[in-house]
Every structure is written in C-alpha cells, then in structure tokens.
Amino acid sequence: MLSKHLSKCLILAMVTWLCSATGTLAQVDWSDLFPEEGAKPAAKPAPPPAAAPAPPAARAVENPAPRVAAKPERVTAPTTKVAHLKPAPRRVAARPQVRSDREFPEAAEVAPPNFDRHSQRRSSPPPGTLEEQEQVAKTAPELSEPARVAAKADAAPPAAVVREPEPEREPIPANKVEPPAAHESARVAMAERAPEAAPAAVGSTDRSRAARAAAAQPAKEFAVEAPPRHVVEPDEAPVQVAAASAEAATSAGTRRGGAASDATAGVSVSPGDVISDKNMGQYEKVLTPGLEWALKYGLRMRVAAPRHVAMTRAYREATEKYAGQVKLSADGTRITNWTAGQPFPNVDTNDPQAAVKIMWNYSYGGYATDDLNAELFDADTGTIGKNRGMTVERHYMIDNLRRLMYTGRLVVDPKPELPNPDGVRYKESLHPLSEPFDLKGVGGTFYRYSDPDRQDDSWLYLPQLRRVRRLSSAQRSDALFGQDSDVDSYYGYSGNVAWMDWKFLGERTVMAVMHGENAPVKWQQPEDWIFDEVWEPRQVYVVEGNSKFPQYAYGKRVIYIDKEAYVVAHSDIYDRAGQLWKVWFNSYSFKKEAIPGARVSRYPDEMSFITAISMLDTQLVHATKAALPSTHSQGQECVYYNMGEKSGTKEDFFTVANLIEMGH
C-alpha cells in the first residue's frame, strides 16, 4: 500500500511539473516573441520599469515554490528576462575594449618615429573601373598636348641645375691606360658602323633560337664600340670621371631638342618622337623584349634628349681614394679591401669578370650610402589589357621602407662604418602595411651580410596568425600577398650578388626613364599600369643572372644597368623554359630635392629618386604598380636620404621586436 501511494504521489508531481512547464512555454511564445498580438489572459501584466531593479522580490511573489521558480527565472517572466539580459550588453561591449588594449595599442605607443608626424594618414583605393578612371581624368585640370609640348620646349633647365660641371683634378698616371684621342676615334668608328648596331633584344621570346643566339653573339663587339662621350669610360681613372662629366655637361650630347647626340649615334631616335605599337618596328635597336611587350599593350614613350648623370661628390672622392686597393676573388663572390665608393670604376668589358664587377658596382651604389627612409607610398595590383586600364584588385599602403647601411658610410657619423660585430652590410625593413585591411600590420625585415657565405636573415610577420615566419634566400623570389613583385626584384634587383652566376651580354642603347618630370607620378591614360614620362636613349650594360638556388622561382634575369648612374633602368625576367615572364620598369628622377620646394629632403648633389615602378606579368597579363610618393600624399616629401636619426632611421627600428610591435 505504501508503494502504491508513493507511485501516485510521484505521478502527480510529474504532471504538476509538466503543466508548469507548458504554461511557461506559452507565456514565452506570446509575451516575448509576439508582443504585437498581446499576452494571453492568464498571463500577468509586466511590472512597470521601476520594478525592474528588484527582480528577487518579483520572483518571490510570482513563484512561491523555489523549485518551480528556477525555470521562470531564466526564460519566462518579462520582469525576469529584463533583469537577466541587462548585463549582457555590458559584457559584449567590454570585450573589444580589452582586445584593443592588448592587441591594438594606441597610435602614440607604436607610432614610427616619423618627424613629419603624418603616419596616421591613409589613402583610399583609386577608381577600379575604366569608366571611373576616365571620369577622374576628365575632372583633373590638364594642359592640352600642344600646350604641354610648347611648355617643355621653352622650359630648358639651367645648366647649373641639370648638369653641373665638376672641377677638373690632376689625373693619376698609374691608372690611365688609353688617351682620350683613342676614345674619339672609336666613337667615330662606331658612327660609321651604324647600320651594324647592336641587336635590339637579348633572349627575346618571339624570335627563333638562332636569332637569339645571333643576338647574344657580338658581345665582344660592344667592347670595341665606344660609349657616348659623357659616359664613364671603362679604362679611365676615377679622377678622370669628373673631367668627363664636365665635358659632357657642355657637349652636344646634353643639349635638349638638338640634333642626334653622341648617345643616339647610329640609333634612329630623336627628341620629340613618340614610340608606340604602331611604329615600334622603326625603333627596334633601342627596345628590349620587355619594352616591346609593353608597347604592344599600349605603352607610349615620349622621347627626350639624354642628360648627364654624375656621381655625388662624396662618392666620387671615396672612389678616387679607395678604388685602387679593392680586390675581387677568383670566383667573383667576394671583394676585399673595400672601404667606400665604387669598387671597380674601370671595368674592362673584355675581362672575364666584367659582369660580376658591374654587379658589385651596382650593389655598392652611390646614392643611399648611409640610409634611406621612404614613407607612405602605395601600390595597386590587378589585371590589365591591351589599350585598357588596370582593373584594381587590391590597393596597398605601406607606412615605411627603411634601409640602414653599416659599411661604406659617407655622410652621417660614424663613418665609414657603424659598430658592426655581426658583419652586416645593411638592414632593411618594409613595415607595417596599413591597407588592405586583411593585411594590416604585415611587414618584413631583412639583414644582408658582407660575408657572401652567410645568407640573408629574412623575417615576415603575419599578425593574423601571430607568427613571425622565417624566409629562405630562395623564397625571396616568391611573389607575396597577390602582388607580382618579389623581394629580390626591388629596385630592379636587390638580391645578393654572390648568389647568382653572372654573364656579360654586352653594351647597347635602350630607352629608359632617367629624368622623370612628375612627382607624384602621372600614370598614362587609359593604360594606367605604366607611368607617363619622357624616355631617353641610355647606354647600358646588359647582364644576365642565373640563381644558384635550384628552387629559385625564375630561370634567369636580364638586367639593364645604366652606365653613368649604375641603376637598373629595367629588367626582363624569364621562367625556366626561357619564356619572358615578368618585366620591372623604374621611373627615375635625378634632382636635388625630393619634391619642388622640399623643406627637409634637399641635397647638395643630384640624388636618385624612384618616383614609380611597374612590374608586369606577361604570362598572366597582370601588373603591380607603386608610386613614391603616393598620389594621395600631395605635398609630402616622403623620401629621405642619408639623414640618420633625423628621419627616424635608427638601429632599433630593424629588430624583430619592433616588427611585431608596429604590426599590432
């Protein structure tokens, strides 16, 4: 009997509990989810707002039984619901605040030490479609073509600004090999052999194998044909460079708008010409495979007379002082007894080591001898088409690109070398990216060592993964983050000279932008993947590089190095099948100030400014372009040479800890 009574009580309790639960669900459905239909008659009206702060009392009156009150406390009564959900918004709002303090410090804590204090500026992506680009171009004030041509013809630069003659010095007889008369006779002979000028392309992909072999054959003939009179002769003493520069500054080769100059002897190109896909066959002698590809897709080159480029005074004096003691190892991977200046000012093109000497001269160039700070420059990447603009896929904004030289210093103390127990040649950092949003905080830091047996230290910080990734030397050829450019292609070539097998292909004349007129850059319209500048016929060394790393992305690089400035005019990059893959174009401007009226970035000598670059992928028909300064940074100087801590270029900037901190 007792068990029967217990069973009945248990069943009665369960039924009571189910009924309470059913009432609860009904109340939630009608009063909470569908308030516009009103509550059921059995439900009690919600208490006024004043009763909300005292939910325990309300629960005590509404539900006397503690066990039954536990359920309504969480989900049923409107009073209980309000009391339960009130703290939730405070907890949700508190989370971003805590995360911001930990992961995204305030700008004042991590801001780079930019003395102009404009690192918080950000640009927005440029118009992406062709119609938007044309609309922007229509609204921008611009001179008509006849007016622009007339203005350029009337605006001949003063001789003191464009080509300042250097004072002649006493020659060093020990380094003098050939009298100037021999150069003149060789130049005349070159002009007489104009129909037999150097081939226009090295390794062109649209020629037969026999034609490419014939193009590479006459490398030794280039050494016989003398370069223009204003170009540094291979067999002149370093001190005679100044005399040659002074002579070139007053020669016909530097007169704008005159007849064919020495630099264009034997080449059918004249100032005022416009080279395009319609007439490119007439100018084959001054075109490279990369230039031909760009012309077919819409590049138009306005031709100007070549102008002289001189060494800076400090670099020239260091060359005269130290060049005689520099030695090159038998395998070409190591130079010894170098202190500063150009290591090999007298390159003999018949020398088996001519190619590697040219590359060492390029690597130890004379402009950013102490440090470089480039700020707030942007880039775009996207697909291109024939006679069409770029369809922008991604827009990048880079806050800082800085390089600190440890050896060969000429301007900023200590000179000629920083305290250097690790044998560093230079340290370089590109960080942080501020756009696009998914790459915000990404950056890289790179150490280059003087010892060729020691590979670069390269770190890449990815804030989304909270990881610092170590890059191998071969991975420097990989394109990152959807761009076409790789670290080794910066400036035209930024890899280690010792990591390539170099081959000298000859000397020739090619078109290049060495005295650009626009800062910020002006992009060609509608083909805005290439800059709209004046192009000069320039004497260049043609050097081919093949990586020693089997996993290197490219088959070879063919680099065109200007003989006066020792900078890369442009570079053709081939895949392992020998097909043209990518082309790097530089737009240079040699001047004494970063932008007209610069307050800080001003120099006693003309410096080398890269105002824009274009990296074209000829196989994917894709491009990446960058502007320095950014087209969104009007009036900002953005580029600073040899200013040390004044421009924020300090040793602690190039640490992995700073890479991570600024990435936050």
C-alpha positions in Angstrom: 0.0 0.0 0.0 2.8 2.3 0.8 4.4 1.7 -2.5 1.2 2.4 -4.3 0.8 5.8 -2.5 4.4 6.7 -3.4 3.8 5.9 -7.0 0.7 8.0 -7.1 2.5 10.9 -5.5 5.3 10.7 -8.0 3.0 10.6 -10.9 1.1 13.6 -9.5 4.3 15.6 -9.1 5.3 14.9 -12.7 2.0 16.0 -14.0 2.2 19.2 -12.0 5.7 19.9 -13.2 4.7 19.3 -16.9 1.8 21.7 -16.5 4.0 24.4 -15.1 6.5 23.9 -18.0 3.6 24.1 -20.5 2.4 27.3 -19.1 5.9 28.7 -19.1 6.4 28.0 -22.8 3.1 29.5 -23.7 3.9 32.6 -21.8 7.3 33.0 -23.6 5.8 32.4 -27.0 3.1 35.1 -26.7 4.6 37.8 -24.5 8.2 37.7 -25.7 8.1 36.6 -29.3 4.9 38.2 -30.5 4.3 41.3 -28.3 2.2 42.9 -31.0 -0.5 40.3 -30.6 -0.8 40.8 -26.8 -0.4 38.4 -23.9 -2.7 35.6 -23.0 -5.4 36.4 -20.4 -3.8 34.1 -17.9 -0.5 35.9 -18.0 0.1 38.7 -15.5 1.0 42.1 -17.0 4.6 43.1 -16.9 5.6 45.3 -14.0 6.5 48.9 -14.7 10.1 49.8 -15.4 10.6 50.9 -11.8 10.1 47.3 -10.6 12.9 46.0 -12.8 15.8 46.8 -10.4 14.2 44.4 -7.8 13.8 41.1 -9.6 14.1 38.9 -6.4 11.0 40.4 -4.8 9.1 40.0 -8.0 10.1 36.3 -8.3 9.2 35.7 -4.7 5.6 36.9 -5.2 5.2 35.3 -8.6 6.7 31.9 -7.8 6.5 30.9 -4.1 7.9 27.5 -4.7 11.7 27.6 -5.1 11.9 24.6 -7.3 9.4 25.9 -9.8 10.9 29.4 -9.7 14.2 28.3 -11.0 12.9 27.9 -14.6 10.9 31.1 -14.9 13.9 33.0 -13.6 15.8 32.3 -16.8 13.2 32.3 -19.5 9.6 33.2 -18.6 8.5 36.3 -16.9 9.2 39.6 -18.7 10.5 41.0 -15.5 12.9 38.2 -15.1 14.0 38.4 -18.7 14.8 42.1 -18.5 16.8 41.5 -15.3 18.8 38.7 -16.9 19.6 40.4 -20.2 20.6 43.7 -18.8 24.2 42.8 -18.0 24.8 41.1 -21.4 25.3 44.3 -23.5 27.9 45.4 -21.0 29.9 42.2 -21.3 29.8 42.3 -25.1 30.9 45.9 -25.2 33.7 45.2 -22.8 35.4 42.6 -25.0 36.6 44.9 -27.8 37.9 47.3 -25.3 40.0 44.6 -23.6 41.2 43.3 -27.0 42.1 46.7 -28.2 44.3 47.3 -25.2 46.1 44.1 -25.7 46.4 43.6 -29.5 46.0 47.1 -30.9 47.8 49.6 -28.8 47.2 53.3 -29.1 49.0 55.0 -32.0 51.1 57.0 -29.6 52.6 53.8 -28.2 53.7 52.2 -31.5 53.8 55.1 -33.9 57.0 55.1 -36.0 59.4 57.9 -35.2 58.5 60.0 -38.3 59.5 63.5 -37.7 56.8 64.8 -40.1 54.2 63.0 -37.9 51.9 62.1 -40.8 51.9 58.3 -40.3 48.2 58.3 -39.5 47.3 59.5 -43.0 45.6 56.8 -45.1 44.6 56.8 -48.7 41.6 55.1 -50.2 41.7 52.8 -53.2 41.8 54.6 -56.6 38.9 54.1 -59.1 38.9 50.5 -60.2 37.0 50.5 -63.5 38.0 52.2 -66.8 34.9 54.4 -66.7 35.7 55.7 -63.2 39.3 56.3 -64.2 38.2 58.3 -67.3 35.8 60.3 -65.1 38.6 61.2 -62.8 40.9 62.2 -65.7 38.2 64.5 -67.1 37.8 66.4 -63.8 41.5 66.9 -63.3 42.9 70.1 -64.9 45.5 69.3 -67.5 47.2 71.2 -70.3 46.5 70.3 -73.9 49.1 68.3 -75.8 50.3 71.3 -77.9 50.5 73.5 -74.8 52.4 70.8 -72.9 54.9 70.3 -75.8 55.4 74.1 -76.1 55.9 74.5 -72.4 58.6 71.7 -72.4 60.3 73.2 -75.4 60.5 76.6 -73.6 61.5 75.3 -70.2 65.1 74.3 -70.9 66.7 73.7 -67.5 69.6 75.9 -66.5 73.0 74.2 -66.9 73.8 74.8 -63.2 70.8 72.7 -62.2 70.7 69.9 -64.7 74.4 69.2 -65.3 76.8 71.0 -63.0 80.4 70.7 -64.3 82.8 69.2 -61.7 86.2 70.9 -61.3 89.0 69.1 -63.1 91.6 67.4 -61.0 95.1 66.2 -61.6 95.0 62.8 -63.4 96.6 59.7 -61.8 99.0 58.5 -64.5 99.2 55.0 -62.9 95.5 54.3 -63.7 95.5 55.9 -67.1 95.5 53.3 -69.9 94.3 54.9 -73.1 94.5 58.6 -74.2 91.2 60.4 -74.9 92.1 60.5 -78.6 91.6 56.8 -78.8 88.0 57.2 -77.4 87.2 59.8 -80.1 88.5 57.6 -82.9 86.5 54.6 -81.5 83.4 56.8 -81.4 83.8 57.9 -85.0 84.2 54.3 -86.0 81.0 53.4 -84.1 79.1 56.1 -86.0 80.4 54.7 -89.3 79.2 51.3 -88.4 75.7 52.5 -87.5 73.9 50.0 -89.8 75.6 47.2 -87.8 74.5 48.4 -84.4 73.9 46.1 -81.5 70.9 43.8 -81.6 67.8 45.1 -80.1 66.9 42.2 -77.9 68.7 39.7 -75.7 66.8 36.5 -75.3 63.6 37.7 -77.0 60.7 35.2 -76.7 59.2 35.9 -80.1 62.4 35.2 -82.1 63.8 31.9 -83.2 66.5 30.2 -81.2 69.0 31.0 -84.0 68.1 34.7 -83.9 68.5 34.8 -80.1 71.9 33.1 -80.4 72.9 35.7 -83.0 71.7 38.5 -80.7 73.9 37.3 -77.9 76.9 36.6 -80.2 78.5 40.0 -80.7 79.1 40.7 -77.0 82.8 41.5 -77.7 82.0 43.9 -80.5 80.2 46.1 -77.8 83.5 46.4 -76.0 85.1 47.8 -79.2 82.4 50.3 -79.9 83.0 53.3 -77.6 80.1 54.5 -75.4 78.9 58.1 -75.6 81.4 60.8 -74.6 79.5 61.6 -71.4 79.6 58.0 -70.2 82.3 56.9 -67.8 84.9 55.1 -70.0 85.9 51.6 -68.8 89.6 52.5 -68.9 89.6 55.9 -67.4 91.0 56.6 -63.9 88.4 57.5 -61.2 89.7 61.1 -61.1 89.0 61.4 -64.8 85.3 60.8 -64.2 85.0 64.4 -63.1 86.7 65.7 -66.2 84.5 63.5 -68.4 81.4 64.8 -66.5 82.4 68.4 -67.0 83.0 67.8 -70.7 79.7 66.0 -71.1 77.8 68.9 -69.4 78.7 71.2 -72.2 78.7 68.8 -75.1 76.0 68.4 -77.7 75.0 65.1 -76.1 73.3 67.1 -73.3 71.6 69.7 -75.3 67.8 69.3 -75.2 66.0 69.5 -78.5 69.2 69.5 -80.7 70.3 67.1 -83.3 71.2 63.5 -82.7 73.6 63.4 -79.8 76.5 61.0 -79.1 74.3 58.8 -77.1 72.0 58.2 -80.1 74.8 57.8 -82.7 73.7 55.1 -85.0 70.3 54.9 -83.5 67.2 56.2 -85.3 65.6 58.0 -82.4 65.2 61.8 -82.0 63.8 64.0 -79.3 60.2 64.7 -79.9 59.4 61.2 -81.3 56.6 59.2 -79.8 57.1 55.4 -79.9 54.0 53.2 -79.8 52.8 49.9 -81.1 52.1 51.5 -84.4 55.7 52.5 -85.2 57.8 50.3 -82.8 59.4 48.5 -85.7 61.4 51.6 -86.6 63.0 51.7 -83.1 63.9 48.1 -82.7 67.5 49.0 -81.9 66.6 50.8 -78.7 63.9 48.4 -77.4 64.2 45.3 -75.2 61.8 42.3 -75.1 60.0 43.8 -72.1 59.6 47.2 -73.8 58.3 45.5 -76.9 55.7 43.7 -74.9 54.6 46.8 -73.0 54.4 48.8 -76.3 52.1 46.1 -77.8 49.8 46.5 -74.8 49.6 50.3 -75.0 52.8 52.0 -73.7 53.6 55.2 -75.4 57.1 56.7 -75.0 57.7 60.4 -75.5 61.4 60.7 -76.4 63.7 63.4 -74.9 67.4 64.0 -75.4 69.7 62.2 -72.9 71.0 64.2 -70.0 74.1 63.7 -67.9 74.1 61.9 -64.5 77.0 62.5 -62.2 78.3 60.8 -59.1 77.8 62.7 -55.8 80.9 64.5 -54.7 81.4 62.4 -51.6 81.0 59.1 -53.5 83.4 60.3 -56.2 86.1 61.3 -53.7 85.8 58.0 -51.9 86.1 56.2 -55.3 89.3 58.1 -56.0 90.7 57.3 -52.6 89.9 53.6 -52.2 89.2 52.0 -55.6 92.9 51.2 -56.2 93.0 48.8 -53.2 89.9 46.7 -53.9 90.4 43.1 -55.0 87.9 40.6 -56.3 88.1 36.9 -55.5 88.6 34.4 -58.3 85.1 33.2 -58.1 83.7 36.7 -58.1 81.7 36.2 -54.9 83.8 38.3 -52.5 85.5 41.7 -52.6 88.3 42.6 -50.2 89.9 45.9 -49.0 86.8 47.9 -49.9 86.1 50.8 -47.7 83.7 53.1 -49.6 83.0 54.4 -53.1 82.7 52.5 -56.3 84.7 49.2 -56.1 85.6 48.9 -59.8 85.4 52.2 -61.7 87.4 51.0 -64.7 85.5 47.9 -65.9 87.1 46.3 -68.9 84.3 44.7 -70.9 86.8 42.1 -72.2 87.5 41.0 -68.7 86.0 37.5 -67.9 84.8 39.0 -64.6 83.3 42.1 -66.2 79.7 41.0 -65.4 80.3 40.4 -61.7 82.3 43.7 -61.4 79.4 45.6 -62.9 77.0 44.0 -60.4 79.3 44.8 -57.4 79.4 48.4 -58.6 75.6 48.4 -58.7 75.3 46.8 -55.3 77.6 49.4 -53.8 75.9 52.3 -55.5 76.4 56.0 -54.6 73.1 57.5 -53.5 71.7 55.9 -50.3 75.2 55.5 -49.0 74.2 55.8 -45.3 70.4 55.3 -45.0 67.1 55.6 -46.8 63.6 56.3 -45.4 60.6 56.2 -47.7 57.2 56.8 -46.2 53.6 56.4 -47.1 53.8 55.0 -50.6 51.0 53.0 -52.2 50.7 50.2 -54.7 47.9 48.6 -56.8 47.7 45.2 -58.4 45.2 43.9 -61.0 44.6 42.7 -64.5 45.5 44.7 -67.5 44.5 44.6 -71.2 45.6 46.0 -74.5 44.9 49.7 -74.5 43.0 49.4 -71.3 43.4 50.5 -67.7 44.1 48.3 -64.7 41.2 46.5 -63.0 42.4 47.1 -59.4 42.1 44.0 -57.3 43.9 45.2 -54.2 45.2 48.5 -53.0 48.2 48.6 -50.6 49.5 51.3 -48.4 53.0 50.9 -46.9 54.0 53.1 -44.0 57.8 52.7 -44.1 60.6 51.3 -46.2 63.9 51.9 -44.5 67.4 50.8 -45.0 70.4 51.4 -42.8 73.9 50.9 -44.2 76.6 49.6 -41.9 79.6 49.9 -44.3 80.7 52.4 -46.9 79.1 55.4 -45.0 80.0 58.8 -46.3 77.7 61.4 -44.7 76.3 60.5 -41.3 78.6 59.7 -38.4 80.1 57.3 -37.6 82.0 56.9 -40.9 82.8 54.8 -42.8 81.3 52.0 -40.7 78.8 51.6 -37.8 79.8 49.3 -34.9 79.4 46.0 -36.6 80.3 42.9 -34.7 78.0 40.7 -36.9 79.5 41.9 -40.3 76.3 43.4 -41.6 76.3 45.2 -44.9 72.8 46.7 -44.4 69.5 46.2 -42.6 66.2 46.9 -44.3 62.6 46.9 -43.2 59.3 47.3 -45.0 56.5 47.6 -42.4 53.8 47.9 -41.5 51.2 47.7 -44.2 48.1 49.7 -43.3 46.0 48.7 -46.3 44.2 46.4 -47.3 42.5 45.6 -44.0 43.2 41.9 -44.1 47.0 42.6 -44.4 47.0 45.4 -41.8 50.2 45.1 -39.7 52.1 42.7 -42.1 55.8 43.6 -42.6 59.2 42.2 -43.3 62.8 42.8 -42.0 65.9 41.7 -43.9 69.6 41.6 -43.0 72.3 41.5 -45.6 75.8 40.4 -44.6 79.1 41.3 -46.1 80.2 37.7 -45.9 78.9 36.0 -49.1 78.8 32.6 -47.4 76.2 33.9 -45.0 72.7 34.0 -46.4 70.3 36.8 -45.6 68.2 36.8 -42.5 64.6 37.5 -43.6 61.6 37.6 -41.3 57.9 38.1 -42.3 55.4 39.0 -39.6 51.7 37.9 -40.1 49.6 39.5 -37.3 46.5 37.4 -38.2 48.5 34.2 -37.4 50.5 35.9 -34.6 53.6 34.3 -36.2 57.0 35.5 -37.4 57.9 33.5 -40.5 61.5 32.9 -41.5 62.2 33.1 -45.2 64.9 31.3 -47.0 67.1 33.0 -49.7 65.2 31.2 -52.5 61.9 32.4 -51.1 62.9 35.9 -51.7 61.9 35.3 -55.4 58.3 34.4 -54.4 55.5 37.0 -55.0 53.6 37.6 -51.8 50.0 38.8 -51.0 48.7 38.8 -54.5 51.3 41.1 -55.9 53.6 40.4 -58.9 56.7 41.7 -57.3 59.1 39.8 -55.1 61.7 40.9 -52.6 64.7 40.2 -54.9 63.2 42.4 -57.6 63.0 45.5 -55.6 64.8 48.4 -57.2 65.3 46.2 -60.3 67.5 43.7 -58.4 68.1 43.5 -54.6 69.4 40.0 -54.3 72.9 39.1 -53.2 75.5 39.4 -56.0 77.2 36.2 -54.7 74.0 34.1 -55.1 73.9 34.5 -58.9 76.1 33.3 -61.8 76.6 36.4 -63.9 77.1 36.6 -67.7 78.1 39.8 -69.6 75.9 40.1 -72.7 77.2 43.4 -74.0 76.6 47.2 -74.1 73.8 48.8 -76.0 71.4 51.8 -76.2 67.9 51.3 -74.8 65.1 53.6 -73.8 64.7 54.4 -70.1 63.1 57.0 -67.8 66.0 58.7 -66.0 64.7 62.2 -65.7 61.1 61.9 -64.9 59.1 65.1 -64.7 56.3 64.2 -62.3 56.3 63.7 -58.5 53.9 62.3 -57.6 53.8 60.1 -60.6 51.4 60.7 -63.5 50.0 57.4 -64.8 49.4 57.1 -68.5 45.7 57.2 -69.6 43.9 54.9 -70.2 46.8 52.5 -69.7 47.4 53.4 -66.1 49.6 50.4 -65.4 52.6 52.3 -66.7 53.9 55.8 -65.9 53.5 58.7 -68.4 57.0 60.1 -68.6 59.8 61.2 -71.0 62.1 58.4 -72.1 65.8 58.8 -73.0 68.1 56.7 -75.1 70.6 55.5 -72.5 73.9 53.5 -72.7 73.5 50.4 -70.6 75.4 47.2 -69.6 73.3 44.1 -70.3 74.0 41.4 -67.7 72.3 38.0 -67.3 71.9 36.4 -63.8 71.1 32.8 -63.1 70.4 31.8 -59.5 72.5 29.2 -57.7 69.4 28.0 -55.8 67.6 25.1 -57.6 64.3 26.2 -56.0 64.5 29.8 -57.2 61.3 30.9 -58.9 62.9 32.3 -62.1 65.1 30.9 -64.8 67.2 34.0 -65.3 67.2 37.8 -65.1 68.4 40.1 -67.8 69.3 43.4 -66.2 69.9 46.7 -68.0 72.2 48.8 -65.8 72.8 52.5 -66.8 76.5 53.1 -67.3 76.5 56.5 -65.7 74.2 56.2 -62.8 74.7 52.4 -62.1 71.0 51.9 -61.5 68.7 49.4 -63.1 66.7 51.0 -65.9 64.6 47.9 -66.3 64.8 44.2 -66.0 63.4 41.2 -68.0 62.7 38.1 -66.0 62.3 34.7 -67.6 60.9 31.4 -66.5 62.8 28.1 -66.5 61.5 27.4 -70.1 63.2 30.5 -71.3 60.0 32.5 -71.9 59.6 36.1 -70.8 57.6 36.1 -67.6 57.9 39.5 -65.8 59.2 42.9 -66.6 60.3 45.5 -64.0 60.3 49.2 -65.0 61.8 52.1 -62.9 60.9 55.7 -63.3 63.9 57.7 -62.1 64.4 61.4 -61.5 67.8 62.8 -60.6 67.4 66.0 -58.7 68.5 67.9 -55.6 65.2 67.8 -53.8 62.5 65.2 -53.4 59.7 67.4 -54.5 59.7 71.1 -55.6 60.1 73.3 -52.6 61.1 70.5 -50.2 62.0 71.7 -46.7 63.9 68.7 -45.5 64.8 66.4 -48.3 67.3 68.7 -50.0 70.8 67.8 -51.1 74.0 69.5 -52.5 74.2 66.9 -55.2 71.6 65.4 -57.5 70.2 62.2 -55.9 68.5 59.2 -57.4 64.7 59.2 -56.8 62.5 56.3 -57.9 59.1 58.0 -58.3 57.3 55.0 -59.6 57.7 51.3 -60.6 55.7 48.8 -62.7 56.0 45.1 -62.5 54.3 43.4 -65.5 53.4 39.7 -65.6 53.5 39.0 -69.3 52.0 35.5 -69.0 49.1 36.3 -66.7 48.6 39.8 -68.2 48.7 41.2 -64.7 50.5 44.1 -63.2 51.6 45.7 -59.9 52.4 49.4 -59.8 53.7 51.6 -57.0 54.1 55.4 -56.5 56.6 57.1 -54.3 55.4 59.5 -53.1 51.8 58.3 -53.2 49.4 60.1 -55.5 47.4 60.6 -52.3 50.3 62.3 -50.5 50.3 65.6 -52.2 53.0 68.0 -50.8 54.7 65.3 -48.7 58.4 64.7 -49.3 58.2 61.1 -48.3 61.8 60.1 -49.3 64.9 61.0 -47.2 68.5 60.1 -47.9 71.4 60.0 -45.5 69.7 61.7 -42.6 70.1 59.1 -39.9 68.0 59.5 -36.7 66.6 62.8 -38.0 64.4 60.8 -40.4 63.8 58.0 -37.8 66.2 55.6 -39.3 67.7 54.0 -36.2 69.1 50.6 -35.4 66.2 49.7 -33.1 63.8 50.1 -36.0 65.3 47.0 -37.6 64.5 44.5 -34.9 62.0 41.6 -34.9 60.5 43.1 -31.7 59.8 46.3 -33.5 58.4 44.5 -36.5 55.9 42.8 -34.2 55.1 45.9 -32.1 54.4 48.0 -35.1 52.3 45.2 -36.7 49.9 45.5 -33.7 
